[in-house]
């Protein structure tokens, strides 16, 4: 069977499984729709949380970014896993004890204010739409290559599938679908990693292969070989970072605290039966996530080595099959600058502007011609970082079924997170904005209908973001984490651990953090991209890391304003005590 047919089969079967699960576990009440009825086993919830959290950014883009920027890419590994530990220790059990459906629900009640609830909804929508843009872009990339359609059509197909099971099943459908998606994505990530580790180092465990000697007789380890190869081509060494220490610290912190403030991950802890299960499911999730995250650095380095081996100094007519396959998607391109018919890969941007715009004509060697004018550097290859994990099995010449499996895994990773995010958007609109604020008299049936309508509208907006993406998948997602760190995390943390924090402090903190971070990102990424360099950044902190400063601003303003205004009412102080003190502890202290 051809690779193309295997891909259709694997992706088709996985879709049938997801939609079947959604129909089998259809939500019939708002509790089912929002929190899966609150009866999910901690291990099942851990697996679903891992799938929810390991998005297209983790599966598709993270190793791709690491393979191109080397050591600097470790900020994604450190930030995302570290954030998960924060979430498990500082927020998950307390929010579960509070026992409401959504993050704005907690903020609205803890800060005894409809205005605080609405500000939280606004923050949540900003964060979720920024994040879901990256997922839809990931879906588009997978489909564009493996279903041989363009990226926009791929996004539309992805929208249709997500619509089917997120709108039908709600959280109940999504939970069990995500368990299936975790199994698909982790298997799809590990199988090619094991194959390629054996090919390059003779070691079947990728995490150990990463530190082993390359089996080419050179006596060099993987990283030493990669450093030597890249330095020869004019790149900087793979193991040396170019980012400043403060920027690395800021990006890692923004990703960590942003993880702990991500609404679609927090809501997963409302689906377990009791408080202790929330901590337990966070532990399970961390173990499931670690399998992929400890493998990603190995996948990144193997992919870069394979790429250089297969394309550099290769005549275009003898280009490997995978190159032509990906060239058709517009995510890889070659421009023959010296008319020698040989592909040169070296330091520097190959095209100007950096995205290829293909024409209908072909060049003398059969390559697709580009509208871009060539730049003066020796590099002739444009490679979209987001293709590295997906193309890796093809670059390494692995069997067709492995390539098809990776396609199914990439789709699973993107769709699982997209569904979780869309559910959070729809529940915050139907539950927090309509039921709790604007239309308090609506019935449960009407609330469920509004939740489904909100999910449908959110799918369409998410699709638009996927078709017109602002950056690479992992970078778009990094902005979402920055916004979450600057807006929601301080309000949640102070709400649990500070009795003095009041509504005035929380609202002003969230607004300042969100507006400052959003403005900084938009200014450097979209308004004045030519100034997006370290010399113009505030204290040398990039847009990916500015959420850390936004978060500090939020904390300072929230604490200062809370001190200058009146204390929260007694009922709120009792609520904080009730969230923080384990059940039965008060009774025990009175004996």
C-alpha positions in Angstrom: 0.0 0.0 0.0 1.4 3.5 -0.9 2.3 6.0 1.8 -0.5 8.2 0.6 -3.1 5.5 1.0 -1.7 4.5 4.5 -1.9 8.2 5.5 -5.6 8.4 4.4 -6.2 5.2 6.3 -4.5 6.1 9.6 -5.9 9.7 9.7 -9.4 8.5 8.6 -9.4 5.7 11.3 -8.3 8.2 14.0 -11.1 10.7 12.9 -13.7 7.9 13.0 -12.5 6.9 16.5 -12.6 10.6 17.8 -16.1 11.3 16.3 -17.4 7.8 17.5 -16.2 8.6 21.1 -17.9 12.1 20.9 -21.2 10.5 19.8 -21.0 7.7 22.4 -20.3 10.2 25.3 -22.5 13.1 24.2 -23.1 15.8 26.8 -26.7 15.9 27.9 -26.4 18.4 30.8 -24.3 21.6 31.4 -22.2 19.7 34.0 -21.4 17.0 31.4 -20.6 19.8 28.8 -18.4 21.8 31.2 -16.7 19.3 33.4 -17.6 15.8 32.1 -19.9 15.2 35.0 -17.0 15.6 37.5 -16.4 11.8 37.7 -13.2 11.2 35.6 -10.6 8.8 37.0 -7.3 10.7 37.9 -5.2 8.5 35.5 -7.6 9.0 32.6 -7.7 12.7 33.4 -3.9 12.8 33.5 -3.8 11.3 30.0 -6.5 13.7 28.7 -4.7 16.6 30.3 -1.4 15.6 28.7 -3.1 15.5 25.3 -4.9 18.8 26.0 -1.6 20.4 26.9 0.7 18.8 24.3 -0.5 20.8 21.4 0.7 21.2 17.9 3.4 23.4 19.5 4.8 20.5 21.4 4.4 17.8 18.8 5.1 19.7 15.5 6.9 22.9 16.3 9.0 22.6 19.5 11.6 20.2 18.1 11.6 22.1 14.8 12.4 25.4 16.6 15.1 23.6 18.8 16.6 22.0 15.7 17.2 25.5 14.2 18.1 27.6 17.2 19.8 25.0 19.2 20.4 25.7 22.9 18.1 28.8 22.9 15.2 26.4 22.1 15.6 24.8 25.6 13.4 27.7 27.0 10.4 25.9 25.6 11.3 22.6 27.3 12.1 24.3 30.7 9.2 26.7 30.7 6.4 24.3 29.7 7.4 21.5 32.0 8.3 23.8 34.9 4.9 25.5 34.6 3.2 22.2 35.0 4.8 21.6 38.4 3.7 25.1 39.5 0.1 24.3 38.3 0.0 21.0 40.2 1.4 22.5 43.5 -0.1 26.0 43.6 -3.4 26.0 41.8 -5.0 22.7 40.7 -6.1 21.3 44.2 -7.4 24.7 45.4 -9.4 25.4 42.3 -10.9 21.9 42.5 -11.9 22.4 46.1 -13.6 25.6 45.1 -15.6 23.4 42.7 -16.9 25.7 40.0 -16.8 25.2 36.2 -14.6 27.9 34.8 -11.7 30.2 35.7 -13.8 33.4 35.4 -16.3 31.7 37.8 -13.5 31.5 40.4 -12.4 35.1 39.8 -16.0 36.4 39.8 -16.8 34.8 43.2 -13.4 35.3 44.9 -13.4 39.0 44.0 -17.2 39.3 44.6 -17.6 41.3 41.3 -19.3 40.9 38.0 -16.8 43.3 36.5 -13.9 41.1 37.6 -15.6 38.1 36.0 -16.0 40.0 32.7 -12.3 41.2 32.8 -11.3 37.5 33.4 -13.5 36.4 30.4 -11.8 39.1 28.2 -8.3 37.9 29.3 -9.3 34.3 28.7 -10.6 35.0 25.2 -7.4 36.9 24.3 -5.2 34.0 25.6 -7.3 31.2 24.1 -7.7 32.7 20.6 -3.9 33.4 20.4 -3.3 29.8 21.4 -5.8 28.2 19.1 -4.4 30.1 16.2 -1.2 28.0 16.5 -3.2 24.8 16.7 -5.2 25.5 13.5 -2.0 26.4 11.7 -0.6 23.1 12.8 -3.6 21.2 11.5 -3.3 23.1 8.2 0.4 22.1 7.9 -0.3 18.4 8.5 -3.2 18.3 6.1 -1.4 20.3 3.4 1.4 17.7 3.1 -0.4 14.5 3.8 -3.7 15.1 2.1 -2.0 17.1 -0.6 -4.2 20.2 -0.2 -3.1 23.8 0.5 -2.7 25.0 4.1 -6.0 26.9 4.0 -8.0 23.9 2.9 -6.2 21.9 5.6 -7.4 24.3 8.2 -11.0 24.1 7.0 -11.0 20.3 7.2 -9.6 20.5 10.7 -12.3 23.0 11.7 -15.0 20.6 10.5 -13.6 17.7 12.6 -13.2 19.8 15.8 -16.7 21.2 15.3 -18.1 17.7 15.2 -16.7 16.5 18.5 -16.2 19.6 20.6 -19.7 21.0 19.9 -21.4 17.6 20.2 -19.6 16.1 23.1 -18.5 19.0 25.3 -16.0 18.2 28.0 -17.3 14.7 28.4 -16.7 13.9 24.7 -13.4 15.8 24.6 -12.0 14.0 27.7 -12.4 10.5 26.3 -11.4 11.7 22.8 -8.2 13.2 24.3 -7.3 9.8 25.9 -7.4 8.3 22.4 -5.5 11.2 21.0 -2.7 10.9 23.6 -2.2 7.3 22.7 -2.0 8.2 19.0 0.3 11.2 19.4 2.8 9.6 21.8 3.1 6.4 19.7 3.5 8.6 16.6 6.2 10.7 18.2 8.2 7.8 19.8 8.2 5.3 16.9 10.2 7.4 14.4 12.4 8.7 17.3 13.4 5.1 18.2 14.0 4.2 14.5 16.2 7.3 13.8 18.1 6.9 17.1 19.0 3.4 16.1 20.0 4.6 12.6 22.3 7.4 13.9 23.7 6.0 17.1 22.7 2.3 17.3 20.9 3.1 20.6 17.1 2.4 20.6 16.4 4.8 23.4 16.3 8.4 21.9 17.0 10.1 25.2 20.2 8.1 25.5 21.0 8.2 21.8 21.0 12.0 22.2 24.2 11.7 24.3 25.7 8.8 22.4 28.4 8.6 19.7 27.4 8.8 16.1 27.9 5.4 14.4 29.9 6.9 11.4 33.3 6.0 12.9 34.1 9.7 13.7 34.2 9.1 17.4 32.0 12.2 17.9 28.9 12.5 20.0 25.6 13.6 18.3 26.1 17.2 19.6 29.8 17.4 18.8 29.0 16.2 15.2 26.2 18.7 14.9 28.4 21.6 16.1 31.1 20.6 13.6 28.7 20.3 10.7 26.9 23.6 11.4 30.2 25.6 12.0 31.4 24.3 8.6 28.3 25.7 7.0 28.7 29.1 8.6 26.1 28.7 11.3 26.8 29.3 15.0 27.4 26.2 17.1 24.3 24.2 18.0 25.2 24.1 21.7 25.9 27.9 22.0 23.0 30.2 22.6 22.7 33.7 21.1 20.0 35.0 23.5 20.9 37.1 26.5 20.6 35.5 30.0 17.8 37.9 31.0 15.8 37.1 27.8 16.2 33.4 28.4 15.1 33.9 32.0 12.1 36.1 31.0 10.9 33.7 28.3 11.2 30.6 30.6 9.3 32.4 33.4 6.6 33.7 31.0 6.1 30.1 29.7 6.1 28.7 33.3 3.7 31.1 34.9 1.6 31.2 31.7 1.2 27.4 31.9 -0.1 27.8 35.4 -2.7 30.4 34.2 -3.9 28.5 31.1 -7.7 28.2 31.3 -8.1 25.1 29.2 -5.6 23.2 31.4 -7.0 24.5 34.7 -10.5 23.4 33.8 -9.4 19.8 33.5 -8.9 19.6 37.3 -12.7 20.3 37.7 -13.5 17.0 36.1 -12.1 14.7 38.9 -14.3 13.4 41.8 -12.3 14.9 44.7 -9.5 17.3 45.6 -6.7 14.7 46.2 -7.5 13.4 42.7 -6.6 16.8 41.2 -3.1 16.5 42.6 -2.9 12.9 41.5 -4.0 13.6 38.0 -1.5 16.5 37.7 1.2 13.9 38.6 0.0 11.4 36.1 -0.1 14.2 33.4 3.5 15.2 34.2 4.7 11.6 33.7 2.8 11.3 30.4 4.1 14.7 29.2 7.7 13.8 30.2 7.8 11.0 27.7 7.5 13.4 24.8 9.5 16.3 26.3 12.6 14.2 27.1 12.5 12.9 23.6 12.2 16.3 21.8 15.9 17.4 22.1 17.0 14.1 20.5 14.4 14.4 17.7 15.5 18.0 17.1 19.2 17.2 16.7 18.6 14.0 14.6 16.4 16.0 12.3 19.0 18.7 11.7 21.8 16.2 11.0 19.6 14.3 8.6 18.5 17.5 6.8 22.1 18.6 6.2 23.1 15.0 5.1 20.3 14.7 2.5 20.1 18.2 0.9 23.4 20.1 1.2 25.5 19.9 -2.0 22.9 17.6 -3.6 22.1 18.3 -7.3 18.4 19.3 -7.5 17.7 16.6 -10.1 18.8 14.0 -7.5 16.9 15.7 -4.6 15.3 13.1 -2.3 11.6 12.4 -2.8 10.6 14.0 0.5 12.0 17.4 -0.8 9.6 17.4 -3.8 6.7 16.3 -1.6 7.2 19.2 0.8 8.0 21.7 -1.9 4.5 21.3 -3.2 3.1 22.6 0.1 5.2 25.9 -0.1 6.9 25.1 3.2 10.3 24.4 1.7 11.9 26.0 -1.4 15.1 26.2 -3.3 16.5 29.2 -5.3 19.5 28.5 -7.5 21.6 31.6 -7.0 24.7 30.6 -8.9 23.1 28.5 -11.7 25.0 25.3 -10.8 21.9 23.2 -10.2 23.2 22.2 -6.8 21.4 22.9 -3.5 23.6 24.9 -1.1 22.5 25.1 2.5 24.4 27.6 4.7 24.0 30.5 7.1 21.7 33.4 6.2 18.1 34.0 5.0 17.6 32.3 1.6 14.8 34.4 0.3 13.7 38.0 0.6 11.1 38.4 2.0 11.5 35.2 4.1 8.3 33.4 2.9 8.3 31.8 -0.6 5.8 33.0 -3.2 5.7 30.3 -5.9 4.9 31.1 -9.5 3.4 28.7 -12.0 6.7 28.4 -13.9 9.5 26.0 -13.4 13.2 26.7 -13.6 15.9 25.0 -15.8 16.2 22.2 -13.2 12.5 21.7 -12.7 12.4 23.6 -9.5 9.3 25.8 -8.8 10.3 29.4 -9.4 9.7 32.1 -6.8 8.6 35.7 -7.0 11.1 36.7 -4.3 14.3 38.4 -5.3 17.4 36.5 -4.2 19.5 37.8 -1.4 23.3 38.0 -1.5 24.0 35.2 1.0 25.1 31.7 0.0 22.1 29.9 1.4 19.7 28.7 -1.3 17.2 26.8 0.9 14.1 28.1 2.6 12.8 25.6 5.3 9.8 26.3 7.4 10.7 25.2 11.0 7.3 23.7 11.5 7.9 20.9 9.0 10.9 19.3 10.8 9.1 16.7 13.0 6.6 15.8 10.3 9.2 15.5 7.6 11.7 13.7 9.8 10.6 10.1 9.0 10.6 10.9 5.3 14.1 12.6 5.5 15.4 9.4 7.3 13.8 7.1 4.7 11.5 5.3 7.2 8.7 3.0 6.0 5.4 4.5 4.7 3.4 3.3 7.8 5.7 5.4 10.1 5.1 8.5 8.0 1.4 7.9 8.0 1.5 7.4 11.8 3.3 10.8 12.3 0.5 12.5 10.2 -2.2 11.0 12.5 -0.1 12.0 15.6 0.3 15.6 14.4 -3.4 15.9 13.7 -4.2 14.4 17.1 -1.9 16.9 18.9 -3.4 19.9 17.2 -7.0 18.8 17.5 -6.9 17.8 21.1 -5.7 21.2 22.3 -7.9 23.1 19.8 -11.0 21.3 21.2 -10.0 22.1 24.8 -9.5 25.7 24.0 -12.8 26.0 22.0 -14.6 24.5 24.9 -13.1 27.0 27.4 -14.1 29.9 25.1 -17.7 28.6 24.7 -18.2 27.9 28.4 -16.8 31.3 29.5 -19.2 33.0 27.0 -22.3 30.9 27.8 -21.7 30.4 31.6 -19.9 33.5 32.7 -21.0 36.2 30.3 -24.6 35.1 29.7 -25.8 32.9 32.6 -23.9 34.7 35.4 -24.0 38.3 34.0 -26.2 39.3 31.1 -29.1 36.7 31.1 -29.4 35.2 34.6 -32.9 33.8 33.9 -32.0 31.4 31.1 -32.7 27.6 31.6 -30.0 24.9 31.6 -31.2 23.8 28.1 -30.8 27.3 26.7 -27.3 27.7 28.4 -26.2 24.4 26.7 -27.5 25.7 23.3 -25.6 29.0 23.8 -22.5 27.0 24.7 -22.7 25.1 21.5 -23.3 28.2 19.4 -20.4 30.0 21.0 -18.2 26.9 20.2 -19.3 27.1 16.6 -18.5 30.8 16.3 -15.1 30.2 18.0 -14.2 27.4 15.5 -14.8 29.8 12.6 -12.6 32.6 14.2 -9.9 30.1 15.1 -9.9 28.9 11.5 -9.3 32.4 10.2 -6.3 32.7 12.6 -5.0 29.4 11.2 -5.2 30.6 7.6 -3.5 33.9 8.4 -1.0 33.0 11.2 1.1 35.7 12.8 4.3 33.5 13.3 5.5 29.9 13.6 3.3 27.7 15.7 5.5 27.6 18.8 6.0 31.4 18.7 2.2 32.1 18.5 1.7 29.8 21.4 4.5 31.5 23.4 2.6 34.8 23.0 -0.5 33.1 24.5 1.5 31.9 27.5 2.9 35.5 28.0 -0.7 36.9 28.0 -1.9 34.2 30.5 1.1 34.9 32.8 0.5 38.7 32.7 -3.3 38.5 33.2 -4.8 35.4 34.8 -2.0 33.9 36.9 -1.6 36.7 39.4 -5.3 37.0 40.0 -5.6 33.2 40.6 -2.6 33.1 42.9 -3.5 36.1 45.0 -7.1 34.8 45.1 -6.0 31.6 46.8 -3.1 32.9 49.0 -3.9 36.5 49.9 -6.9 37.4 52.0 -6.2 41.1 51.4 -6.5 40.9 47.6 -9.8 42.7 46.7 -11.8 43.3 43.5 -10.3 46.7 42.8 -6.7 45.3 42.9 -7.6 42.2 40.8 -9.3 44.2 38.1 -6.7 46.9 37.8 -3.9 44.3 37.9 -5.4 42.1 35.2 -6.1 45.0 32.9 -2.6 46.6 33.2 -0.9 43.2 32.7 -3.0 42.3 29.7 -2.8 45.7 28.0 1.0 46.2 28.6 1.9 42.7 27.3 -0.5 42.7 24.4 0.7 46.2 23.2 4.4 45.2 23.5 3.8 42.0 21.4 1.7 43.8 18.8 4.2 46.7 18.5 7.3 44.6 17.9 5.7 41.8 15.9 3.2 43.6 13.7 3.4 47.5 14.0 7.2 47.9 13.8 8.8 44.5 13.0 12.0 46.2 11.8 12.6 47.3 15.4 12.2 43.7 16.7 15.8 43.4 17.9 17.5 43.3 21.3 18.7 46.9 21.1 15.1 48.2 21.0 13.5 45.8 23.4 12.8 46.9 27.0 15.8 45.7 29.1 16.7 43.3 26.2 13.5 41.2 26.7 11.9 39.8 23.6 8.1 39.8 22.9 8.1 36.1 23.8 9.4 36.9 27.3 7.6 40.2 28.0 4.7 38.4 29.8 7.1 38.1 32.8 7.3 41.9 33.1 3.5 42.1 32.6 3.0 39.6 35.4 5.3 41.6 37.8 3.3 44.7 36.9 0.1 42.9 37.6 1.2 41.7 41.0 2.6 45.1 42.0 -0.6 47.0 41.0 -3.0 44.4 42.4 -1.2 44.4 45.8 -0.8 48.2 45.9 -4.4 48.9 44.9 -5.8 46.3 47.3 -3.8 47.9 50.2 -5.2 51.4 49.4 -8.9 50.2 49.1 -11.3 48.5 51.4 -10.9 44.9 52.6 -12.9 42.1 51.0 -16.1 41.2 52.9 -16.2 38.5 55.6 -17.9 35.9 53.4 -14.9 36.1 50.9 -12.4 35.7 53.8 -14.3 32.6 54.8 -14.3 31.4 51.2 -10.4 31.7 51.1 -10.1 29.8 54.3 -12.4 27.1 53.0 -10.3 26.7 49.8 -7.0 26.6 51.6 -7.7 24.4 54.6 -8.3 20.7 54.0 -11.7 19.3 54.8 -12.1 18.3 58.4 -8.9 20.2 59.5 -10.9 22.9 61.3 -12.8 20.4 63.4 -9.6 18.7 64.4 -8.0 21.9 65.7 -10.9 22.6 68.1 -10.5 19.4 70.1 
